Amino acid sequence: MATREWVRFNESSKAKRNREQHVELNGGLFTKGKKGWKWTATPVVERVTAPPIPKTETPKKKKFGLG
């Protein structure tokens, strides 16, 4: 039995549009196989960055004013 998604991406009259929208929302790509179009997700690569170095501020001199 075919799943709802398989029918949307293969047998529907709007299959091409449905595949394009799915790629826009979720990334990845569709490849044509023996049994129809198959979606494969692209692996998510997270970049690890070093935490920002906090800036040290010089202490401000207190002003004693007359007034």
VOTI-591406 format. One record per atom (N, C-alpha, C, O): y, z, x; atom name; residue number from 1. Coordinates in nm, 3 decimals. Each point is the difference from the previous one (the first is absolute). Layout:
residues N
Y Z X CA NUM
...
//
This chain:
residues 67
-0.118 0.000 0.084 N 1
0.118 0.000 -0.084 CA 1
0.124 0.000 0.089 C 1
0.008 0.075 0.097 O 1
0.085 -0.157 -0.130 N 2
0.123 -0.013 0.077 CA 2
0.097 0.114 -0.034 C 2
0.007 0.044 -0.115 O 2
0.064 0.000 0.215 N 3
0.099 0.105 -0.024 CA 3
0.128 -0.063 -0.054 C 3
0.019 -0.121 0.007 O 3
0.065 0.205 -0.059 N 4
0.127 -0.047 -0.057 CA 4
0.086 -0.066 0.108 C 4
0.062 -0.103 -0.025 O 4
-0.060 0.163 0.146 N 5
0.080 -0.058 0.108 CA 5
-0.055 -0.136 0.044 C 5
0.077 -0.092 0.028 O 5
-0.209 0.079 -0.022 N 6
-0.058 -0.126 0.041 CA 6
0.039 -0.111 -0.096 C 6
0.033 -0.111 0.043 O 6
-0.035 0.140 -0.171 N 7
0.039 -0.099 -0.100 CA 7
0.148 -0.035 0.015 C 7
0.038 -0.116 -0.011 O 7
0.047 0.217 0.035 N 8
0.144 -0.025 0.017 CA 8
0.028 -0.091 0.118 C 8
0.090 -0.084 -0.007 O 8
-0.166 0.099 0.117 N 9
0.028 -0.074 0.122 CA 9
-0.077 -0.132 0.010 C 9
0.031 -0.082 0.086 O 9
-0.131 0.060 -0.171 N 10
-0.083 -0.120 0.011 CA 10
-0.004 -0.087 -0.125 C 10
0.023 -0.121 0.010 O 10
-0.050 0.178 -0.125 N 11
-0.022 -0.081 -0.120 CA 11
0.120 -0.014 -0.092 C 11
0.000 -0.087 -0.087 O 11
0.099 0.168 0.104 N 12
0.117 -0.004 -0.087 CA 12
0.082 -0.126 0.026 C 12
-0.001 -0.054 0.111 O 12
0.071 0.008 -0.213 N 13
0.086 -0.116 0.019 CA 13
0.120 0.033 0.088 C 13
0.065 -0.089 0.055 O 13
-0.036 0.217 -0.041 N 14
0.111 0.045 0.084 CA 14
-0.051 0.063 0.129 C 14
0.068 0.085 0.057 O 14
-0.185 -0.124 -0.011 N 15
-0.064 0.062 0.115 CA 15
0.085 -0.011 0.126 C 15
0.012 0.097 0.075 O 15
0.046 -0.213 -0.050 N 16
0.080 -0.019 0.121 CA 16
0.120 0.095 0.000 C 16
0.029 0.063 0.101 O 16
0.040 -0.054 -0.214 N 17
0.114 0.090 -0.011 CA 17
-0.043 0.146 0.015 C 17
0.069 0.079 0.065 O 17
-0.184 -0.044 -0.124 N 18
-0.050 0.137 0.011 CA 18
-0.032 0.036 0.145 C 18
0.029 0.112 0.043 O 18
-0.089 -0.204 0.031 N 19
-0.029 0.025 0.141 CA 19
0.127 0.019 0.080 C 19
0.009 0.089 0.085 O 19
0.092 -0.174 -0.110 N 20
0.127 0.011 0.073 CA 20
0.069 0.133 -0.028 C 20
0.053 0.063 0.092 O 20
-0.053 -0.022 -0.218 N 21
0.063 0.128 -0.034 CA 21
-0.074 0.117 0.063 C 21
0.062 0.096 0.045 O 21
-0.194 -0.104 -0.040 N 22
-0.079 0.108 0.059 CA 22
0.030 0.014 0.150 C 22
0.010 0.111 0.052 O 22
0.005 -0.223 0.015 N 23
0.032 0.002 0.143 CA 23
0.140 0.056 0.022 C 23
0.022 0.074 0.096 O 23
0.074 -0.109 -0.182 N 24
0.136 0.053 0.012 CA 24
0.002 0.150 -0.014 C 24
0.072 0.069 0.072 O 24
-0.149 -0.016 -0.166 N 25
0.001 0.144 -0.026 CA 25
-0.083 0.079 0.101 C 25
0.040 0.109 0.041 O 25
-0.155 -0.163 0.001 N 26
-0.094 0.078 0.079 CA 26
-0.024 -0.052 0.140 C 26
-0.070 0.063 0.079 O 26
0.126 -0.177 -0.046 N 27
-0.025 -0.059 0.131 CA 27
-0.139 -0.060 0.005 C 27
-0.063 -0.020 -0.104 O 27
0.015 -0.007 0.222 N 28
-0.133 -0.059 0.014 CA 28
0.002 -0.149 -0.022 C 28
0.106 -0.063 0.000 O 28
-0.225 0.005 -0.019 N 29
-0.008 -0.143 -0.024 CA 29
-0.128 -0.031 -0.077 C 29
-0.096 0.077 0.001 O 29
0.097 -0.191 -0.066 N 30
-0.116 -0.048 -0.075 CA 30
-0.067 -0.109 0.082 C 30
0.066 -0.087 0.055 O 30
-0.199 0.094 -0.049 N 31
-0.078 -0.103 0.067 CA 31
-0.098 -0.060 -0.099 C 31
-0.056 0.071 -0.084 O 31
0.036 -0.201 0.093 N 32
-0.090 -0.070 -0.091 CA 32
-0.142 0.015 0.052 C 32
-0.029 -0.036 0.114 O 32
-0.061 0.088 -0.198 N 33
-0.140 0.016 0.038 CA 33
-0.089 -0.083 -0.090 C 33
0.048 -0.081 -0.079 O 33
-0.178 0.102 0.090 N 34
-0.095 -0.075 -0.082 CA 34
0.010 0.036 -0.147 C 34
-0.021 -0.085 -0.087 O 34
0.054 0.210 0.059 N 35
0.004 0.046 -0.139 CA 35
0.141 0.015 -0.054 C 35
0.018 0.055 -0.109 O 35
0.081 -0.102 0.180 N 36
0.138 0.008 -0.049 CA 36
0.091 0.062 0.103 C 36
-0.037 0.019 0.116 O 36
0.157 0.013 -0.159 N 37
0.101 0.058 0.088 CA 37
-0.030 0.148 0.022 C 37
-0.037 0.071 -0.093 O 37
0.053 -0.027 0.218 N 38
-0.023 0.140 0.034 CA 38
0.122 0.053 0.073 C 38
0.051 -0.063 0.093 O 38
-0.004 0.179 -0.135 N 39
0.118 0.062 0.062 CA 39
-0.044 0.092 0.112 C 39
-0.093 0.079 -0.017 O 39
0.158 -0.089 0.131 N 40
-0.024 0.091 0.111 CA 40
0.133 0.062 0.038 C 40
0.100 -0.069 0.019 O 40
-0.102 0.200 -0.007 N 41
0.122 0.074 0.034 CA 41
0.024 -0.008 0.150 C 41
-0.094 -0.003 0.079 O 41
0.220 -0.001 -0.043 N 42
0.034 0.006 0.142 CA 42
0.003 0.147 0.040 C 42
0.048 0.084 -0.076 O 42
-0.099 -0.053 0.193 N 43
-0.001 0.140 0.042 CA 43
0.142 0.052 0.020 C 43
0.086 -0.070 0.053 O 43
-0.064 0.192 -0.094 N 44
0.131 0.061 0.013 CA 44
0.007 0.068 0.136 C 44
-0.080 0.089 0.031 O 44
0.175 -0.131 0.049 N 45
0.018 0.056 0.133 CA 45
0.125 0.087 -0.004 C 45
0.111 -0.047 -0.025 O 45
-0.133 0.175 0.051 N 46
0.115 0.091 0.002 CA 46
0.041 0.023 0.144 C 46
-0.082 0.032 0.087 O 46
0.208 -0.048 -0.064 N 47
0.051 0.025 0.134 CA 47
0.033 0.147 0.016 C 47
0.063 0.061 -0.086 O 47
-0.108 -0.005 0.196 N 48
0.029 0.139 0.029 CA 48
0.120 0.003 0.092 C 48
-0.004 -0.055 0.111 O 48
0.109 0.118 -0.156 N 49
0.119 0.008 0.082 CA 49
0.025 0.145 0.037 C 49
-0.036 0.091 -0.074 O 49
0.097 -0.073 0.187 N 50
0.032 0.135 0.045 CA 50
0.113 0.055 -0.087 C 50
0.089 -0.074 -0.042 O 50
-0.093 0.204 0.015 N 51
0.108 0.057 -0.080 CA 51
0.133 -0.012 0.075 C 51
0.002 0.004 0.123 O 51
0.107 -0.019 -0.195 N 52
0.128 -0.015 0.068 CA 52
0.037 0.126 0.076 C 52
-0.027 0.112 -0.044 O 52
0.088 -0.132 0.159 N 53
0.042 0.113 0.082 CA 53
0.131 0.053 -0.056 C 53
0.098 -0.073 -0.013 O 53
-0.097 0.203 -0.020 N 54
0.124 0.055 -0.057 CA 54
0.110 0.005 0.106 C 54
-0.024 0.033 0.116 O 54
0.143 -0.068 -0.159 N 55
0.114 0.001 0.092 CA 55
0.049 0.143 0.013 C 55
0.016 0.071 -0.099 O 55
0.007 -0.032 0.221 N 56
0.054 0.134 0.023 CA 56
0.151 -0.011 0.001 C 56
0.058 -0.085 0.069 O 56
0.004 0.171 -0.143 N 57
0.146 -0.002 -0.007 CA 57
0.055 0.108 0.091 C 57
-0.056 0.108 0.013 O 57
0.167 -0.141 0.048 N 58
0.063 0.101 0.084 CA 58
0.071 0.100 -0.092 C 58
0.060 -0.040 -0.100 O 58
-0.066 0.167 0.134 N 59
0.066 0.098 -0.087 CA 59
0.151 -0.023 -0.002 C 59
0.062 -0.024 0.103 O 59
-0.006 0.032 -0.220 N 60
0.143 -0.021 -0.015 CA 60
0.074 0.131 0.024 C 60
-0.047 0.108 -0.036 O 60
0.162 -0.121 0.099 N 61
0.079 0.118 0.027 CA 61
0.073 0.041 -0.126 C 61
0.049 -0.084 -0.076 O 61
-0.044 0.212 0.054 N 62
0.070 0.050 -0.116 CA 62
0.150 -0.001 0.030 C 62
0.045 0.035 0.109 O 62
0.028 -0.075 -0.209 N 63
0.145 -0.004 0.017 CA 63
0.060 0.119 -0.074 C 63
-0.024 0.024 -0.118 O 63
0.101 0.047 0.193 N 64
0.073 0.111 -0.062 CA 64
0.144 -0.042 -0.011 C 64
0.070 -0.017 0.100 O 64
-0.028 0.001 -0.221 N 65
0.136 -0.049 -0.020 CA 65
0.091 0.110 -0.049 C 65
-0.044 0.103 -0.051 O 65
0.169 -0.126 0.068 N 66
0.100 0.093 -0.050 CA 66
0.052 -0.058 -0.130 C 66
0.064 -0.106 0.000 O 66
-0.088 0.168 -0.101 N 67
0.060 -0.058 -0.115 CA 67
-0.056 0.038 -0.124 C 67
0.046 -0.046 -0.105 O 67
//
